[in-house]
Amino acid sequence: MEFVQNVFPGGNWWRLSSEDVDIGATAKPVTVVRALHKMWELITDDGFLIFSAFTALIVTALSEISIPHYLTASIFFGTK
């Protein structure tokens, strides 16, 4: 029965560390600026990878937008 209590929300399984941390009085409110700053701290080591991924997404999106134009242009090229 103890295993089931640990697995449900609020149990020990959901804690990231084994330490008991009291964050009640010291917790700061979450704002958009603070959340973005924390996310930036987490991805700074992988900046090149993130930049490469966004570049690949932009190239893919531009390719998907332009494919129908070039496909129809190649089909109807001889009819003009």
PyMOL Python script that loads the backbone (N, CA, C, O; Angstrom):
from pymol import cmd

cmd.read_pdbstr("""\
ATOM      1  N   MET A   1       0.816  -1.191   0.000  1.00  0.00           N
ATOM      2  CA  MET A   1       0.000   0.000   0.000  1.00  0.00           C
ATOM      3  C   MET A   1       0.862   1.259   0.000  1.00  0.00           C
ATOM      4  O   MET A   1       0.471   2.280  -0.566  1.00  0.00           O
ATOM      5  N   GLU A   2       2.028   1.192   0.630  1.00  0.00           N
ATOM      6  CA  GLU A   2       2.921   2.346   0.678  1.00  0.00           C
ATOM      7  C   GLU A   2       3.413   2.713  -0.725  1.00  0.00           C
ATOM      8  O   GLU A   2       3.573   3.892  -1.041  1.00  0.00           O
ATOM      9  N   PHE A   3       3.653   1.700  -1.564  1.00  0.00           N
ATOM     10  CA  PHE A   3       4.087   1.963  -2.934  1.00  0.00           C
ATOM     11  C   PHE A   3       3.044   2.776  -3.691  1.00  0.00           C
ATOM     12  O   PHE A   3       3.385   3.717  -4.409  1.00  0.00           O
ATOM     13  N   VAL A   4       1.785   2.416  -3.531  1.00  0.00           N
ATOM     14  CA  VAL A   4       0.698   3.130  -4.219  1.00  0.00           C
ATOM     15  C   VAL A   4       0.628   4.572  -3.747  1.00  0.00           C
ATOM     16  O   VAL A   4       0.407   5.468  -4.562  1.00  0.00           O
ATOM     17  N   GLN A   5       0.810   4.826  -2.450  1.00  0.00           N
ATOM     18  CA  GLN A   5       0.785   6.190  -1.927  1.00  0.00           C
ATOM     19  C   GLN A   5       1.957   7.004  -2.459  1.00  0.00           C
ATOM     20  O   GLN A   5       1.815   8.207  -2.682  1.00  0.00           O
ATOM     21  N   ASN A   6       3.111   6.375  -2.668  1.00  0.00           N
ATOM     22  CA  ASN A   6       4.273   7.085  -3.196  1.00  0.00           C
ATOM     23  C   ASN A   6       4.110   7.443  -4.667  1.00  0.00           C
ATOM     24  O   ASN A   6       4.645   8.457  -5.115  1.00  0.00           O
ATOM     25  N   VAL A   7       3.383   6.634  -5.420  1.00  0.00           N
ATOM     26  CA  VAL A   7       3.242   6.863  -6.856  1.00  0.00           C
ATOM     27  C   VAL A   7       2.212   7.952  -7.156  1.00  0.00           C
ATOM     28  O   VAL A   7       2.369   8.691  -8.127  1.00  0.00           O
ATOM     29  N   PHE A   8       1.179   8.062  -6.351  1.00  0.00           N
ATOM     30  CA  PHE A   8       0.159   9.089  -6.591  1.00  0.00           C
ATOM     31  C   PHE A   8       0.728  10.478  -6.350  1.00  0.00           C
ATOM     32  O   PHE A   8       1.697  10.622  -5.604  1.00  0.00           O
ATOM     33  N   PRO A   9       0.135  11.523  -6.978  1.00  0.00           N
ATOM     34  CA  PRO A   9       0.645  12.885  -6.792  1.00  0.00           C
ATOM     35  C   PRO A   9       0.762  13.259  -5.318  1.00  0.00           C
ATOM     36  O   PRO A   9      -0.137  12.994  -4.521  1.00  0.00           O
ATOM     37  N   GLY A  10       1.864  13.868  -4.982  1.00  0.00           N
ATOM     38  CA  GLY A  10       2.156  14.223  -3.607  1.00  0.00           C
ATOM     39  C   GLY A  10       3.037  13.207  -2.907  1.00  0.00           C
ATOM     40  O   GLY A  10       3.522  13.458  -1.803  1.00  0.00           O
ATOM     41  N   GLY A  11       3.247  12.067  -3.535  1.00  0.00           N
ATOM     42  CA  GLY A  11       4.091  11.032  -2.946  1.00  0.00           C
ATOM     43  C   GLY A  11       5.556  11.275  -3.228  1.00  0.00           C
ATOM     44  O   GLY A  11       5.911  12.230  -3.919  1.00  0.00           O
ATOM     45  N   ASN A  12       6.404  10.422  -2.701  1.00  0.00           N
ATOM     46  CA  ASN A  12       7.855  10.581  -2.853  1.00  0.00           C
ATOM     47  C   ASN A  12       8.331  10.401  -4.290  1.00  0.00           C
ATOM     48  O   ASN A  12       9.380  10.924  -4.666  1.00  0.00           O
ATOM     49  N   TRP A  13       7.571   9.669  -5.089  1.00  0.00           N
ATOM     50  CA  TRP A  13       7.993   9.419  -6.467  1.00  0.00           C
ATOM     51  C   TRP A  13       8.053  10.702  -7.283  1.00  0.00           C
ATOM     52  O   TRP A  13       8.831  10.788  -8.233  1.00  0.00           O
ATOM     53  N   TRP A  14       7.250  11.695  -6.933  1.00  0.00           N
ATOM     54  CA  TRP A  14       7.166  12.942  -7.696  1.00  0.00           C
ATOM     55  C   TRP A  14       8.238  13.941  -7.316  1.00  0.00           C
ATOM     56  O   TRP A  14       8.398  14.939  -8.018  1.00  0.00           O
ATOM     57  N   ARG A  15       8.965  13.731  -6.265  1.00  0.00           N
ATOM     58  CA  ARG A  15      10.010  14.666  -5.848  1.00  0.00           C
ATOM     59  C   ARG A  15      11.259  14.435  -6.693  1.00  0.00           C
ATOM     60  O   ARG A  15      11.620  13.294  -6.980  1.00  0.00           O
ATOM     61  N   LEU A  16      11.912  15.520  -7.086  1.00  0.00           N
ATOM     62  CA  LEU A  16      13.111  15.406  -7.904  1.00  0.00           C
ATOM     63  C   LEU A  16      14.350  15.087  -7.081  1.00  0.00           C
ATOM     64  O   LEU A  16      15.315  14.530  -7.604  1.00  0.00           O
ATOM     65  N   SER A  17      14.331  15.428  -5.821  1.00  0.00           N
ATOM     66  CA  SER A  17      15.475  15.109  -4.970  1.00  0.00           C
ATOM     67  C   SER A  17      14.967  14.441  -3.709  1.00  0.00           C
ATOM     68  O   SER A  17      13.780  14.500  -3.391  1.00  0.00           O
ATOM     69  N   SER A  18      15.874  13.811  -3.002  1.00  0.00           N
ATOM     70  CA  SER A  18      15.497  13.118  -1.780  1.00  0.00           C
ATOM     71  C   SER A  18      15.478  14.056  -0.577  1.00  0.00           C
ATOM     72  O   SER A  18      15.068  13.657   0.513  1.00  0.00           O
ATOM     73  N   GLU A  19      15.919  15.295  -0.767  1.00  0.00           N
ATOM     74  CA  GLU A  19      15.962  16.261   0.326  1.00  0.00           C
ATOM     75  C   GLU A  19      14.574  16.847   0.561  1.00  0.00           C
ATOM     76  O   GLU A  19      13.805  17.037  -0.381  1.00  0.00           O
ATOM     77  N   ASP A  20      14.264  17.127   1.806  1.00  0.00           N
ATOM     78  CA  ASP A  20      13.032  17.834   2.125  1.00  0.00           C
ATOM     79  C   ASP A  20      13.332  19.327   2.082  1.00  0.00           C
ATOM     80  O   ASP A  20      14.105  19.833   2.895  1.00  0.00           O
ATOM     81  N   VAL A  21      12.725  20.025   1.141  1.00  0.00           N
ATOM     82  CA  VAL A  21      12.983  21.441   0.949  1.00  0.00           C
ATOM     83  C   VAL A  21      11.707  22.198   1.283  1.00  0.00           C
ATOM     84  O   VAL A  21      10.633  21.882   0.771  1.00  0.00           O
ATOM     85  N   ASP A  22      11.833  23.189   2.136  1.00  0.00           N
ATOM     86  CA  ASP A  22      10.695  24.025   2.492  1.00  0.00           C
ATOM     87  C   ASP A  22      10.734  25.275   1.621  1.00  0.00           C
ATOM     88  O   ASP A  22      11.577  26.149   1.824  1.00  0.00           O
ATOM     89  N   ILE A  23       9.835  25.360   0.663  1.00  0.00           N
ATOM     90  CA  ILE A  23       9.817  26.513  -0.242  1.00  0.00           C
ATOM     91  C   ILE A  23       8.627  27.411   0.014  1.00  0.00           C
ATOM     92  O   ILE A  23       8.376  28.329  -0.767  1.00  0.00           O
ATOM     93  N   GLY A  24       7.898  27.179   1.067  1.00  0.00           N
ATOM     94  CA  GLY A  24       6.688  27.947   1.345  1.00  0.00           C
ATOM     95  C   GLY A  24       6.947  29.430   1.510  1.00  0.00           C
ATOM     96  O   GLY A  24       6.259  30.235   0.884  1.00  0.00           O
ATOM     97  N   ALA A  25       7.911  29.824   2.329  1.00  0.00           N
ATOM     98  CA  ALA A  25       8.137  31.236   2.611  1.00  0.00           C
ATOM     99  C   ALA A  25       9.124  31.873   1.644  1.00  0.00           C
ATOM    100  O   ALA A  25       9.122  33.095   1.495  1.00  0.00           O
ATOM    101  N   THR A  26       9.961  31.091   0.985  1.00  0.00           N
ATOM    102  CA  THR A  26      10.993  31.665   0.134  1.00  0.00           C
ATOM    103  C   THR A  26      10.661  31.606  -1.346  1.00  0.00           C
ATOM    104  O   THR A  26      11.461  32.067  -2.160  1.00  0.00           O
ATOM    105  N   ALA A  27       9.525  31.065  -1.726  1.00  0.00           N
ATOM    106  CA  ALA A  27       9.194  30.934  -3.133  1.00  0.00           C
ATOM    107  C   ALA A  27       8.850  32.294  -3.734  1.00  0.00           C
ATOM    108  O   ALA A  27       8.082  33.059  -3.151  1.00  0.00           O
ATOM    109  N   LYS A  28       9.414  32.589  -4.892  1.00  0.00           N
ATOM    110  CA  LYS A  28       9.129  33.834  -5.590  1.00  0.00           C
ATOM    111  C   LYS A  28       8.001  33.587  -6.580  1.00  0.00           C
ATOM    112  O   LYS A  28       7.877  32.481  -7.107  1.00  0.00           O
ATOM    113  N   PRO A  29       7.186  34.586  -6.839  1.00  0.00           N
ATOM    114  CA  PRO A  29       6.105  34.391  -7.815  1.00  0.00           C
ATOM    115  C   PRO A  29       6.678  34.191  -9.212  1.00  0.00           C
ATOM    116  O   PRO A  29       7.699  34.782  -9.567  1.00  0.00           O
ATOM    117  N   VAL A  30       6.027  33.370  -9.984  1.00  0.00           N
ATOM    118  CA  VAL A  30       6.499  33.074 -11.335  1.00  0.00           C
ATOM    119  C   VAL A  30       5.941  34.131 -12.283  1.00  0.00           C
ATOM    120  O   VAL A  30       4.729  34.302 -12.406  1.00  0.00           O
ATOM    121  N   THR A  31       6.844  34.828 -12.942  1.00  0.00           N
ATOM    122  CA  THR A  31       6.451  35.807 -13.950  1.00  0.00           C
ATOM    123  C   THR A  31       6.990  35.338 -15.290  1.00  0.00           C
ATOM    124  O   THR A  31       7.820  34.432 -15.354  1.00  0.00           O
ATOM    125  N   VAL A  32       6.518  35.952 -16.344  1.00  0.00           N
ATOM    126  CA  VAL A  32       6.965  35.588 -17.685  1.00  0.00           C
ATOM    127  C   VAL A  32       8.454  35.868 -17.834  1.00  0.00           C
ATOM    128  O   VAL A  32       9.185  35.059 -18.405  1.00  0.00           O
ATOM    129  N   VAL A  33       8.898  36.990 -17.332  1.00  0.00           N
ATOM    130  CA  VAL A  33      10.315  37.356 -17.453  1.00  0.00           C
ATOM    131  C   VAL A  33      11.186  36.355 -16.700  1.00  0.00           C
ATOM    132  O   VAL A  33      12.217  35.918 -17.212  1.00  0.00           O
ATOM    133  N   ARG A  34      10.774  35.991 -15.485  1.00  0.00           N
ATOM    134  CA  ARG A  34      11.554  35.032 -14.699  1.00  0.00           C
ATOM    135  C   ARG A  34      11.571  33.656 -15.367  1.00  0.00           C
ATOM    136  O   ARG A  34      12.597  32.976 -15.371  1.00  0.00           O
ATOM    137  N   ALA A  35      10.428  33.249 -15.934  1.00  0.00           N
ATOM    138  CA  ALA A  35      10.371  31.951 -16.610  1.00  0.00           C
ATOM    139  C   ALA A  35      11.251  31.946 -17.850  1.00  0.00           C
ATOM    140  O   ALA A  35      11.970  30.976 -18.090  1.00  0.00           O
ATOM    141  N   LEU A  36      11.206  33.013 -18.643  1.00  0.00           N
ATOM    142  CA  LEU A  36      12.062  33.086 -19.832  1.00  0.00           C
ATOM    143  C   LEU A  36      13.539  33.118 -19.451  1.00  0.00           C
ATOM    144  O   LEU A  36      14.369  32.503 -20.120  1.00  0.00           O
ATOM    145  N   HIS A  37      13.865  33.833 -18.381  1.00  0.00           N
ATOM    146  CA  HIS A  37      15.255  33.882 -17.926  1.00  0.00           C
ATOM    147  C   HIS A  37      15.736  32.498 -17.494  1.00  0.00           C
ATOM    148  O   HIS A  37      16.857  32.097 -17.807  1.00  0.00           O
ATOM    149  N   LYS A  38      14.893  31.783 -16.783  1.00  0.00           N
ATOM    150  CA  LYS A  38      15.267  30.424 -16.342  1.00  0.00           C
ATOM    151  C   LYS A  38      15.422  29.493 -17.544  1.00  0.00           C
ATOM    152  O   LYS A  38      16.356  28.692 -17.584  1.00  0.00           O
ATOM    153  N   MET A  39      14.513  29.588 -18.532  1.00  0.00           N
ATOM    154  CA  MET A  39      14.644  28.754 -19.730  1.00  0.00           C
ATOM    155  C   MET A  39      15.917  29.095 -20.483  1.00  0.00           C
ATOM    156  O   MET A  39      16.586  28.198 -20.994  1.00  0.00           O
ATOM    157  N   TRP A  40      16.269  30.378 -20.562  1.00  0.00           N
ATOM    158  CA  TRP A  40      17.500  30.778 -21.234  1.00  0.00           C
ATOM    159  C   TRP A  40      18.719  30.197 -20.519  1.00  0.00           C
ATOM    160  O   TRP A  40      19.665  29.751 -21.169  1.00  0.00           O
ATOM    161  N   GLU A  41      18.701  30.199 -19.183  1.00  0.00           N
ATOM    162  CA  GLU A  41      19.801  29.596 -18.426  1.00  0.00           C
ATOM    163  C   GLU A  41      19.934  28.106 -18.732  1.00  0.00           C
ATOM    164  O   GLU A  41      21.046  27.582 -18.804  1.00  0.00           O
ATOM    165  N   LEU A  42      18.815  27.432 -18.912  1.00  0.00           N
ATOM    166  CA  LEU A  42      18.847  25.992 -19.150  1.00  0.00           C
ATOM    167  C   LEU A  42      19.344  25.635 -20.548  1.00  0.00           C
ATOM    168  O   LEU A  42      19.903  24.554 -20.734  1.00  0.00           O
ATOM    169  N   ILE A  43      19.156  26.516 -21.543  1.00  0.00           N
ATOM    170  CA  ILE A  43      19.538  26.168 -22.914  1.00  0.00           C
ATOM    171  C   ILE A  43      20.825  26.824 -23.383  1.00  0.00           C
ATOM    172  O   ILE A  43      21.226  26.609 -24.527  1.00  0.00           O
ATOM    173  N   THR A  44      21.488  27.613 -22.551  1.00  0.00           N
ATOM    174  CA  THR A  44      22.689  28.305 -23.018  1.00  0.00           C
ATOM    175  C   THR A  44      23.795  27.344 -23.434  1.00  0.00           C
ATOM    176  O   THR A  44      24.546  27.648 -24.361  1.00  0.00           O
ATOM    177  N   ASP A  45      23.916  26.204 -22.784  1.00  0.00           N
ATOM    178  CA  ASP A  45      24.959  25.247 -23.163  1.00  0.00           C
ATOM    179  C   ASP A  45      24.688  24.629 -24.536  1.00  0.00           C
ATOM    180  O   ASP A  45      25.624  24.240 -25.235  1.00  0.00           O
ATOM    181  N   ASP A  46      23.431  24.535 -24.921  1.00  0.00           N
ATOM    182  CA  ASP A  46      23.050  23.937 -26.197  1.00  0.00           C
ATOM    183  C   ASP A  46      22.576  24.982 -27.197  1.00  0.00           C
ATOM    184  O   ASP A  46      21.705  24.703 -28.021  1.00  0.00           O
ATOM    185  N   GLY A  47      23.135  26.162 -27.133  1.00  0.00           N
ATOM    186  CA  GLY A  47      22.704  27.256 -27.996  1.00  0.00           C
ATOM    187  C   GLY A  47      22.840  26.939 -29.472  1.00  0.00           C
ATOM    188  O   GLY A  47      21.936  27.234 -30.254  1.00  0.00           O
ATOM    189  N   PHE A  48      23.961  26.342 -29.867  1.00  0.00           N
ATOM    190  CA  PHE A  48      24.168  26.029 -31.284  1.00  0.00           C
ATOM    191  C   PHE A  48      23.159  24.994 -31.771  1.00  0.00           C
ATOM    192  O   PHE A  48      22.658  25.088 -32.891  1.00  0.00           O
ATOM    193  N   LEU A  49      22.866  24.018 -30.935  1.00  0.00           N
ATOM    194  CA  LEU A  49      21.889  23.000 -31.297  1.00  0.00           C
ATOM    195  C   LEU A  49      20.493  23.604 -31.459  1.00  0.00           C
ATOM    196  O   LEU A  49      19.772  23.258 -32.395  1.00  0.00           O
ATOM    197  N   ILE A  50      20.115  24.496 -30.560  1.00  0.00           N
ATOM    198  CA  ILE A  50      18.808  25.156 -30.644  1.00  0.00           C
ATOM    199  C   ILE A  50      18.752  26.020 -31.898  1.00  0.00           C
ATOM    200  O   ILE A  50      17.748  26.008 -32.609  1.00  0.00           O
ATOM    201  N   PHE A  51      19.820  26.774 -32.180  1.00  0.00           N
ATOM    202  CA  PHE A  51      19.869  27.613 -33.376  1.00  0.00           C
ATOM    203  C   PHE A  51      19.761  26.757 -34.635  1.00  0.00           C
ATOM    204  O   PHE A  51      19.056  27.128 -35.574  1.00  0.00           O
ATOM    205  N   SER A  52      20.445  25.630 -34.666  1.00  0.00           N
ATOM    206  CA  SER A  52      20.377  24.730 -35.815  1.00  0.00           C
ATOM    207  C   SER A  52      18.977  24.153 -35.996  1.00  0.00           C
ATOM    208  O   SER A  52      18.495  24.016 -37.120  1.00  0.00           O
ATOM    209  N   ALA A  53      18.338  23.822 -34.897  1.00  0.00           N
ATOM    210  CA  ALA A  53      16.987  23.264 -34.970  1.00  0.00           C
ATOM    211  C   ALA A  53      16.001  24.295 -35.506  1.00  0.00           C
ATOM    212  O   ALA A  53      15.171  23.968 -36.354  1.00  0.00           O
ATOM    213  N   PHE A  54      16.080  25.538 -35.024  1.00  0.00           N
ATOM    214  CA  PHE A  54      15.180  26.574 -35.529  1.00  0.00           C
ATOM    215  C   PHE A  54      15.459  26.887 -36.994  1.00  0.00           C
ATOM    216  O   PHE A  54      14.531  27.151 -37.758  1.00  0.00           O
ATOM    217  N   THR A  55      16.726  26.861 -37.391  1.00  0.00           N
ATOM    218  CA  THR A  55      17.064  27.080 -38.800  1.00  0.00           C
ATOM    219  C   THR A  55      16.475  25.977 -39.668  1.00  0.00           C
ATOM    220  O   THR A  55      15.938  26.258 -40.739  1.00  0.00           O
ATOM    221  N   ALA A  56      16.565  24.731 -39.224  1.00  0.00           N
ATOM    222  CA  ALA A  56      15.990  23.617 -39.973  1.00  0.00           C
ATOM    223  C   ALA A  56      14.478  23.740 -40.055  1.00  0.00           C
ATOM    224  O   ALA A  56      13.893  23.437 -41.094  1.00  0.00           O
ATOM    225  N   LEU A  57      13.836  24.178 -38.982  1.00  0.00           N
ATOM    226  CA  LEU A  57      12.386  24.369 -39.007  1.00  0.00           C
ATOM    227  C   LEU A  57      11.982  25.464 -39.991  1.00  0.00           C
ATOM    228  O   LEU A  57      10.980  25.322 -40.692  1.00  0.00           O
ATOM    229  N   ILE A  58      12.742  26.547 -40.052  1.00  0.00           N
ATOM    230  CA  ILE A  58      12.428  27.633 -40.982  1.00  0.00           C
ATOM    231  C   ILE A  58      12.616  27.170 -42.422  1.00  0.00           C
ATOM    232  O   ILE A  58      11.779  27.456 -43.278  1.00  0.00           O
ATOM    233  N   VAL A  59      13.701  26.461 -42.695  1.00  0.00           N
ATOM    234  CA  VAL A  59      13.928  25.951 -44.054  1.00  0.00           C
ATOM    235  C   VAL A  59      12.827  24.977 -44.448  1.00  0.00           C
ATOM    236  O   VAL A  59      12.353  25.005 -45.584  1.00  0.00           O
ATOM    237  N   THR A  60      12.421  24.128 -43.533  1.00  0.00           N
ATOM    238  CA  THR A  60      11.348  23.177 -43.818  1.00  0.00           C
ATOM    239  C   THR A  60      10.037  23.889 -44.097  1.00  0.00           C
ATOM    240  O   THR A  60       9.325  23.529 -45.034  1.00  0.00           O
ATOM    241  N   ALA A  61       9.709  24.894 -43.298  1.00  0.00           N
ATOM    242  CA  ALA A  61       8.460  25.639 -43.504  1.00  0.00           C
ATOM    243  C   ALA A  61       8.469  26.361 -44.850  1.00  0.00           C
ATOM    244  O   ALA A  61       7.463  26.361 -45.560  1.00  0.00           O
ATOM    245  N   LEU A  62       9.592  26.975 -45.205  1.00  0.00           N
ATOM    246  CA  LEU A  62       9.680  27.659 -46.500  1.00  0.00           C
ATOM    247  C   LEU A  62       9.591  26.673 -47.657  1.00  0.00           C
ATOM    248  O   LEU A  62       9.008  26.982 -48.696  1.00  0.00           O
ATOM    249  N   SER A  63      10.162  25.496 -47.481  1.00  0.00           N
ATOM    250  CA  SER A  63      10.075  24.465 -48.519  1.00  0.00           C
ATOM    251  C   SER A  63       8.639  24.004 -48.712  1.00  0.00           C
ATOM    252  O   SER A  63       8.181  23.850 -49.844  1.00  0.00           O
ATOM    253  N   GLU A  64       7.927  23.784 -47.615  1.00  0.00           N
ATOM    254  CA  GLU A  64       6.546  23.337 -47.732  1.00  0.00           C
ATOM    255  C   GLU A  64       5.654  24.394 -48.353  1.00  0.00           C
ATOM    256  O   GLU A  64       4.681  24.061 -49.030  1.00  0.00           O
ATOM    257  N   ILE A  65       5.964  25.646 -48.139  1.00  0.00           N
ATOM    258  CA  ILE A  65       5.177  26.718 -48.742  1.00  0.00           C
ATOM    259  C   ILE A  65       5.454  26.815 -50.238  1.00  0.00           C
ATOM    260  O   ILE A  65       4.538  27.068 -51.021  1.00  0.00           O
ATOM    261  N   SER A  66       6.704  26.617 -50.641  1.00  0.00           N
ATOM    262  CA  SER A  66       7.070  26.823 -52.040  1.00  0.00           C
ATOM    263  C   SER A  66       6.850  25.599 -52.924  1.00  0.00           C
ATOM    264  O   SER A  66       6.778  25.753 -54.144  1.00  0.00           O
ATOM    265  N   ILE A  67       6.741  24.414 -52.381  1.00  0.00           N
ATOM    266  CA  ILE A  67       6.583  23.204 -53.189  1.00  0.00           C
ATOM    267  C   ILE A  67       5.347  23.261 -54.087  1.00  0.00           C
ATOM    268  O   ILE A  67       5.472  22.949 -55.271  1.00  0.00           O
ATOM    269  N   PRO A  68       4.167  23.640 -53.602  1.00  0.00           N
ATOM    270  CA  PRO A  68       3.003  23.674 -54.507  1.00  0.00           C
ATOM    271  C   PRO A  68       3.193  24.627 -55.689  1.00  0.00           C
ATOM    272  O   PRO A  68       2.750  24.332 -56.799  1.00  0.00           O
ATOM    273  N   HIS A  69       3.844  25.755 -55.459  1.00  0.00           N
ATOM    274  CA  HIS A  69       4.067  26.707 -56.546  1.00  0.00           C
ATOM    275  C   HIS A  69       4.941  26.089 -57.637  1.00  0.00           C
ATOM    276  O   HIS A  69       4.593  26.139 -58.817  1.00  0.00           O
ATOM    277  N   TYR A  70       6.058  25.516 -57.249  1.00  0.00           N
ATOM    278  CA  TYR A  70       6.972  24.949 -58.242  1.00  0.00           C
ATOM    279  C   TYR A  70       6.408  23.680 -58.880  1.00  0.00           C
ATOM    280  O   TYR A  70       6.699  23.394 -60.041  1.00  0.00           O
ATOM    281  N   LEU A  71       5.620  22.928 -58.149  1.00  0.00           N
ATOM    282  CA  LEU A  71       4.991  21.738 -58.709  1.00  0.00           C
ATOM    283  C   LEU A  71       3.992  22.128 -59.791  1.00  0.00           C
ATOM    284  O   LEU A  71       4.003  21.552 -60.879  1.00  0.00           O
ATOM    285  N   THR A  72       3.136  23.093 -59.507  1.00  0.00           N
ATOM    286  CA  THR A  72       2.160  23.516 -60.531  1.00  0.00           C
ATOM    287  C   THR A  72       2.852  24.211 -61.691  1.00  0.00           C
ATOM    288  O   THR A  72       2.414  24.083 -62.834  1.00  0.00           O
ATOM    289  N   ALA A  73       3.917  24.939 -61.422  1.00  0.00           N
ATOM    290  CA  ALA A  73       4.647  25.586 -62.502  1.00  0.00           C
ATOM    291  C   ALA A  73       5.277  24.550 -63.422  1.00  0.00           C
ATOM    292  O   ALA A  73       5.305  24.748 -64.637  1.00  0.00           O
ATOM    293  N   SER A  74       5.778  23.460 -62.877  1.00  0.00           N
ATOM    294  CA  SER A  74       6.392  22.443 -63.718  1.00  0.00           C
ATOM    295  C   SER A  74       5.333  21.652 -64.486  1.00  0.00           C
ATOM    296  O   SER A  74       5.604  21.203 -65.599  1.00  0.00           O
ATOM    297  N   ILE A  75       4.150  21.471 -63.932  1.00  0.00           N
ATOM    298  CA  ILE A  75       3.084  20.736 -64.628  1.00  0.00           C
ATOM    299  C   ILE A  75       2.556  21.549 -65.792  1.00  0.00           C
ATOM    300  O   ILE A  75       2.369  21.026 -66.890  1.00  0.00           O
ATOM    301  N   PHE A  76       2.315  22.837 -65.552  1.00  0.00           N
ATOM    302  CA  PHE A  76       1.695  23.664 -66.582  1.00  0.00           C
ATOM    303  C   PHE A  76       2.715  24.451 -67.395  1.00  0.00           C
ATOM    304  O   PHE A  76       2.345  25.419 -68.059  1.00  0.00           O
ATOM    305  N   PHE A  77       3.964  24.070 -67.362  1.00  0.00           N
ATOM    306  CA  PHE A  77       5.006  24.794 -68.087  1.00  0.00           C
ATOM    307  C   PHE A  77       4.790  24.710 -69.595  1.00  0.00           C
ATOM    308  O   PHE A  77       4.962  25.711 -70.290  1.00  0.00           O
ATOM    309  N   GLY A  78       4.424  23.563 -70.108  1.00  0.00           N
ATOM    310  CA  GLY A  78       4.282  23.378 -71.552  1.00  0.00           C
ATOM    311  C   GLY A  78       2.973  23.901 -72.121  1.00  0.00           C
ATOM    312  O   GLY A  78       2.820  23.951 -73.341  1.00  0.00           O
ATOM    313  N   THR A  79       2.023  24.292 -71.276  1.00  0.00           N
ATOM    314  CA  THR A  79       0.724  24.719 -71.792  1.00  0.00           C
ATOM    315  C   THR A  79       0.668  26.192 -72.124  1.00  0.00           C
ATOM    316  O   THR A  79      -0.347  26.641 -72.656  1.00  0.00           O
ATOM    317  N   LYS A  80       1.678  26.959 -71.848  1.00  0.00           N
ATOM    318  CA  LYS A  80       1.642  28.402 -72.130  1.00  0.00           C
ATOM    319  C   LYS A  80       2.025  28.689 -73.547  1.00  0.00           C
ATOM    320  O   LYS A  80       2.048  29.849 -73.957  1.00  0.00           O
TER     321      LYS A  80
END
""", "prot")
cmd.dss("prot")
cmd.show_as("cartoon", "prot")
cmd.util.cbc("prot")
cmd.orient("prot")
